[in-house]
Amino acid sequence: MRIVMFIVCVLMVAPALAAPPATRPVEFDTIKEAFPDQTTEKDGVVTLAIPRPDLDLTMDGDSVPASVAASIISFWNCPCGRLLVTGQFCVADYESNDVIDALRQDQFKIASVAPMLLMERPRMVLIRFQSGGRAPELIKTIKTALEWTGPARMAPATRPAR
């Protein structure tokens, strides 16, 4: 009889335990305002795509479209209530250390650093990362890392100090 009562209790309580915790609203509007015309939203994920039109990228001597060498960053709301971000920066090899430093300074975790292609010029590197927190802080870190790429890198007056 005790076993039957135990099973009945488990069956009654299990659905409540399996339900995800209440989540706070996702801060998608803040992300979209920070990166206008670069975001898309689908299935509860805001994706940011940042192409590199500043680079004349070639692979085996053939031209590569700027949208191929794009940084892709995705934001979504975790059932735990945090806003999570994961993505990859597509940077020229000489930009990689500064971008990594900017990400790590704000506690972003670097998952990997790897070449993007073979036989490309300039050499391109993918920096994959992840983090979580509030939208304003995540956006600030991503914008700081972007300051170390492309035309922003060549503007010392606006480039952040290390």
Protein Blocks (a to p, Z undefined) as FASTA:
>chain_A
ZZmmmmmmmmmmmmmmmpccdddddfklmmmmmmghkacceehiacdddddfkbccdeeh
iacdfklmccdddddddfkopacddddddddfklmmmmmmmmmmnopacfbdcdfbghia
cddddddddddddfklmmmmmmmmmmmgcjllmmmklpccZZ
